Amino acid sequence: MKAIFISYNQAYHEEIIDIMERSQIRGYTYWETVKGKGSFRGEPHLGDHAWPTLNSALLIFADDSLIPSLKAKLKDLDAKSEAMGLRFFTWTIDS
């Protein structure tokens, strides 16, 4: 089993949920408002006057076989607009 943590610009939410459904992934934990500053080229998402955008985050636990397709689709979505911000991380989980 794998865990995948996705932090993303709130504008991506519906697209990411759609990608999950097409990847046969149903369950998740969702944080609607997440503030942060990426370590690469992206702008801060702090919800304040200077940096008004915000992120959301998802934590997903899924069978290993479902993760490669999900990751590929998320990479494609991020490539469409890298400035918006979308990062994901996976790790192995014992259940």
C-alpha positions in Angstrom: 0.0 0.0 0.0 1.2 3.5 -0.8 0.3 6.9 0.7 0.4 10.0 -1.5 0.3 13.5 -0.2 -0.8 16.2 -2.7 -0.5 19.9 -2.0 -2.0 22.1 -4.8 -3.4 25.5 -5.7 -7.1 25.4 -4.7 -8.1 26.1 -8.3 -7.0 22.5 -9.1 -9.3 20.8 -6.7 -12.1 19.6 -9.1 -9.5 18.5 -11.7 -7.6 16.4 -9.1 -10.8 14.8 -7.8 -11.6 13.9 -11.4 -8.1 12.4 -11.9 -8.5 10.4 -8.7 -11.9 9.0 -9.9 -10.5 8.1 -13.3 -7.6 6.4 -11.5 -10.1 4.3 -9.5 -9.1 6.0 -6.2 -12.1 6.8 -3.9 -10.9 7.5 -0.4 -9.0 10.5 0.8 -8.5 13.0 3.6 -8.9 16.6 2.5 -7.6 19.9 4.0 -9.4 22.8 2.2 -7.0 25.6 3.3 -3.2 25.0 3.4 -0.8 27.9 3.5 2.8 27.5 2.3 5.8 28.5 0.3 7.4 26.0 -2.1 11.1 25.4 -2.3 11.3 25.7 -6.1 10.0 28.3 -8.6 6.4 28.7 -7.3 5.1 31.8 -5.5 3.9 31.6 -1.8 0.3 30.7 -1.2 -0.4 32.5 2.1 -3.9 34.0 1.7 -2.8 37.5 2.6 -2.7 40.8 0.8 0.7 40.2 -0.8 0.2 36.5 -1.7 -3.6 36.0 -1.8 -3.8 32.5 -3.3 -4.2 29.4 -1.0 -3.5 25.7 -1.4 -5.4 22.6 -0.5 -4.1 19.2 0.4 -5.1 15.6 0.0 -3.8 12.4 1.7 -4.6 9.2 -0.1 -3.9 5.6 0.8 -4.2 3.2 -2.2 -3.0 0.0 -3.6 0.5 0.2 -5.2 -0.8 -0.6 -8.6 -3.0 2.5 -8.7 -0.3 5.0 -7.9 1.7 5.2 -11.2 -1.3 6.2 -13.3 -2.3 8.8 -10.7 1.3 10.3 -10.6 1.5 10.5 -14.4 -1.8 12.3 -14.6 -0.8 14.7 -11.8 2.5 15.5 -13.6 0.5 16.3 -16.8 -1.8 18.6 -14.9 1.2 20.4 -13.2 2.9 20.8 -16.6 -0.1 22.8 -17.9 0.5 25.6 -15.4 3.6 25.2 -13.2 3.2 28.6 -11.7 -0.1 27.5 -10.0 1.7 24.9 -7.9 1.1 21.2 -7.5 3.4 18.9 -5.6 3.0 15.3 -4.5 4.9 12.8 -2.5 4.5 9.1 -2.0 5.7 6.6 0.5 5.1 2.9 1.4 2.6 2.2 4.2 2.3 -1.0 6.3 -1.4 -1.8 6.8 
